[in-house]
């Protein structure tokens, strides 16, 4: 249960409460821009009440065995100590989370609405395109990845990305729903 809760909260709480917002002038269609300095701040609201906040920031990159990796620092609340996750970037734009928070999850941005695939112990369902409202604004042409372990209760999580912005929503079991409040793209 602790592992499931840890995976859920790590993936769910996605960014900050303070609002240092920078909008890119030339946003691309990249659904998950992973440049050093990019940051996404999400807040969790449940039944209209503030629950938590999560801050995700790209803090470094490296090449390991010819593979491009980025370091994603994750922090719950402004005073919490961050921990790092390693993301492997594929040439086609897909992303594999290789460490802590996402437990080896794979994001295949090339798939269409309703497509499914396996990612470790998860069955993943893709939803796109659709429109999503957040405290920061309304985003169109979003893509969502819903992760579920069959025959396991309360481990479901999902992540939604907007073109040119990145992570705009993380949600899951227990009714938690974190949505973008602010972001910085370098």
LINDA-V718979 format. One record per helix or strand of 3 or more residues. SS is the DSSP state (alpha for helix, beta for strand). FROM is the first residue (numbers start at 0). TO is the last residue. If there is no record, write none. Layout:
ss = <SS | SS>
from = <FROM | FROM>
to = <TO | TO>
This chain:
ss = <alpha | beta | beta | beta | beta | beta | beta | beta | beta | beta | beta | alpha | beta>
from = <1 | 38 | 48 | 66 | 82 | 94 | 115 | 121 | 136 | 156 | 165 | 172 | 176>
to = <11 | 45 | 63 | 74 | 88 | 96 | 118 | 133 | 147 | 161 | 171 | 174 | 183>
